[in-house]
């Protein structure tokens, strides 16, 4: 096998492995892991605006009560054997809620 063919095969394999992360890490699994972090039941969490970058998956978690969180979860791909770290979430505060009224 020539070096060029081997390099192309390795690049194709790497690309397919990185694409598999989103296949292994379902939105249901993300919602379940996120629910424990934000103290709600998994059926009360909706995952939106999801995208992956290397080994991290970034997403917005919204609760039925209207709270919104910017979250990131690491892992879930083939190279991590499907394992994930605990998600990190920060609550999004609406501009109206962030304003304070002066006495």
Buried (B, 14 or more C-beta within 10 A) or exposed (E): EEEEEEEEEEEEEEEEEBEBBBEBBEBEBBBBBBBEBBEBEBEBBEBEEBEBEEBBBEBBBBBEEEBBBBBBBBBBBBEBEBEBBEBBBEEEEEEEEEEEEEE
